[in-house]
Amino acid sequence: MRRAERLFQLVNILRNRRGALTARYLSELLEVSERTIYRDVQALSLSGVPVEGEAGVGYRIHRHFQLPPLMFDRDEVESLLLGARMIRAWGDKQMSSAASSALQKILAVLPDELRDLDADVSIQVPNYGDNEALTAHSKTIRQAVRLQHSIVVNYQRADGEHSARTLLPLGLVFWGKVWTMIAWCTLRDDYREFRLDRIKDLVETDKVFTTHKTCSLNHFLSTVRDNCDDNK
């Protein structure tokens, strides 16, 4: 990665995080040494970027700091197009509409030779399933995850039996064929996965929950990865 690209990524990473980030975390994320991060932060400060640093805490940039607009290259536009097509094919209606709207805003500011990529149909993401069933309750679940509200679901298991559960929704995961909600089940006091197309009814409550190191989507995914590594 060229230094200019790394500096740009560093600015965006710091702008998009609310808390301070340590040099070690940034070095691991950008795959460089901590010494390189120190030099990069100094270069940004000298160029006028308001990087704030505190010993033992880390670095941050005020979220309202704005970078001048940069132009996308061909590979970046193709990646955005593919991502938007994937969301339109596999996301719920709100996500699909938002992806289309965002993409049109991006295409509007591109030069003609890149804007025409929208007409390229050489990379497609077909969906031949029942998309409404696959994304059932997705909008409500995403809101509950964002607000950290517990939910009550009526769920039909694979054997056809129904069960009522109170859940702490942690996130949504798309496994390539189905969407599943990852949640903390208050009945089992553990993680559970729930296919969206098997949720018969769902109610969002106003009860707020908090995540922690052993109750979060990232922790769940890390346990899945560790189990996969153990089974190799």
N, C-alpha and C positions, 0 to 999 in steps of 0.2 A: 504494500500500500504506500502510495506517495505521501510525503509529509503534508502537503496541502489538503489531501483528502482526509488524512488522519486528524488534522486540526479542525476541519469542518465537522467531522463526526464527533470530536471531543466537545465542541461548542454545543451541538445539538443534544448530546447525551446530558450535559450539565443543565441545559435549558429545560429539558423535559422531565427532570426529576425535582421533586419538591425539597428533598433533604440533601445534605452534603454527601459527596462521594469521595472515598479515600483514593489515594494514588495507587494503592495495591489493587483495589477493585477495578479502577480504570485501566491499569496495566494489563490485567487479566482479560478484560473485555476487549481491548484493542490489540492484545497479543504483542505487547512491547514491554520494555523494562520500566520499573518505577522511575529510574533516572530520566528516561525519555519523557515520561509524563511531566516530571518537574520542568524539563526544558520546554516542553510544549506549552505548559501553563504560563511560563515566563514569557514566551514568544507572544501568546495571546494577549497578555497584560500589556506588553510593550506596544502592541498594535492597536490598543484602545478597547479591547474586549474586557468588560468589568467582571473579571473572575475574582471571587472572594475566597480566601483560604484561611483556615484556622487549624493550628497544630493539634493533632490528635482527633480532629473531627473530619476534615476533608475540604473539598472544593465545591463551590456552587456558583451559578450565574442567575441573576434576577430573571424570572420567567418573562418579564415584559421586554427584555432585550431582543431586538430584531436584527436578523441578518439580511443583507441585500439579497434580492431574489436571484437564484441560480437556475441555469437552463439544464434540462434533462438531456442525457444522451440516448441513443437508440435502444441500447440494452435496458436502460432504466424505464423507458416508455413501454417496451414490450413486457417487462416484469409487472408494471402497473396494470396494463391491459389484461394480462393473464390473471392477476389477483382479482380484478374487478369481475372478470368472467366467472371465476370460481365462486365468488360471493353471489353473483346473480344466479348461478346454477344450484348452489347448495345452501345459501343463506335464507333467512326469512324475508318477508316482503319489505320490511323497513330497512334491513341491511342491504338488500338488493337495490332499493331505491336510492339509498344514501351513497352506495358505491357508484351507481350510474351518474348521480349528480356531481360527486367529487371528480369523477373521471372527465366529465364534460368541462368542468372548470379548468382542469389541467390541460386538456386538449386545446382549449380556447386561446391559451397563451403560447402554444408551441408554433414553431415555424411550419410551413406547409409540408415539407418533406417528412416531418415527424408526425404531424397531425394525421396524415394519410394512413398511418399504421393502424388506425382504428378500423379500417376497412380490410385489413389482413385477416383472413380466416384460416390461416395455416395451423394455428394452435387453438383448439377448441376444448371446452369443458362440458360435454353433454351430460344431461341428467334425464334419465328415463323413469325415475321413480315418482312417488307421490310426495312432492316437495312440501305441501302443506302439512302432511302427517309427520314428515321427518323433522320439521321445524316447529311442531306444535308447542305453544306456550313459550317460545324462545324470547319474545319481546318482554314478557312478564318476568321470566327468569333473569334476563340480563339486567333488568331494572332492580330486581331483588338483590342480585350480586353487587351491583353498584352501590345501593343504599344499605347493604348488609342487613336485609330484612329476612327473617325466617319465613318459611313457607310450609303449607300443609298440602300434601298431594294424595290423590287416590291413584294407586299404581297397579297396573296389571302385570304380573310376573310372567316369565316365559311359560310356566305351567298353566297359565290361565287364571290363577288365583289372584284376588284383589287384596291390597293392603293399604292402610292409611298410615302415613308417616309425617312427622314434623321434622323438617330438614333445615340445615344451614347451607344455603347454596353457595358454592365456592367458585364455580365457573362452568363453562361449556367447552366440550372437546369434540372435534369432528374426527372420527376414526377412518374416514374414507368411504364409508357406506351409511353410517348413522351418526346423528348427534346424540351425545349423552351429557347429562348434567352430573357433575361431580359435586357431592354434598356430604356434609357431616350428618349422619343419622342419629338423632337423639335417642332413638329406641335401642340401637345397637352400639351406640357410643363409639362409632368408628366411621371410616369413609365408606360410601356406597356410590355405585354408578346407577343412573336411571336413564333409560332410553326415552327420548322425547316422544317418540311415536307410541309409547306404552303408557304415557301419563293420561289418565282419563279425566282428571279434574285437578285444578291447582288454584290455591288461594294464597296471595301474598299478605302477610300480617304486618303490623307496625312494630313488632318486637325486633329490636336491633341486637345483633350479635357482633362479636369481634373475632378476628382471626389471630392466630399466633403460630409459632414455629412448627408445631405439630398438628396444626389444623389450618391448612391453606392449600390452594391449588398447586403451588410449586412443590410443597412437601409431598402431596399425593403423587405428582408426576415423578418426583425423584424416587419414591418407593417403587413405582412401576418400573422405572429404568433399572433400579438395583435388582429387582426380581428377574428382569429379562437378562441382565448380565450374569446372574447366578445360574440361570438355566442354559446358558450357552455350552 
